[in-house]
């Protein structure tokens, strides 16, 4: 089941897992879409790769939430997105130790930015073909990161992901960079239809900074 909601200026979607029970606690995956989905129609958001295979999400037993960007980019509505996620985290059926963030292209940039603003909220993040401000990644050293990029991308330079991954690891964090040699910008269809990526997200829970420092070491592979 997908619920359509309005939060301030944001239209949003919330997909409930199979057999949803509001008296239980569920992990939450937040998705930020790319520039090609900017509009005022939630039906367009539903056609994004992250939503087209709902069974993949519902069978894993977590909530999938996504806002719709109607302006130029996520930065313009970031304060509202943050307030919306805060409201989601306050829901009695959300497990705040298991909240995850992902996004593609414009949403990949938004994922890097949002996670650096509220690193304490997310158990793991998964930016896809995005980038950001490298020195802000010092705030991500305790968050597991898996990021992706197609090496043939002519829209967002793969170097953007490489620089972010190197920065996270340089600050003592753990970022895996997965490069697709034969894919262009739209590598997210592969990322969001690969079940192992969701299993990777769900394998993480929030832990103390000290425990993370002891157990995480950074590497880059592709």
Secondary structure, DSSP 8 states (H G I E B T S, - for coil): -EEEEEETTEEEEEE--TT--TTS-EEEEEEE--GGG-SS-HHHHHTSHHHHTHHHHHTTTEEEEEEE--SS-GGGGHHHHHHHHHHHHTSTTEEEEEEEEEEETHHHHHHHHHHHH-GGG-SEEEEES----GGGGGGGTTSEEEEEEETT-SSS-HHHHHHHHHHHHHTT--EEEEEETT--S--HHHHHT-HHHHHHHHT-----HHHHHHH-------
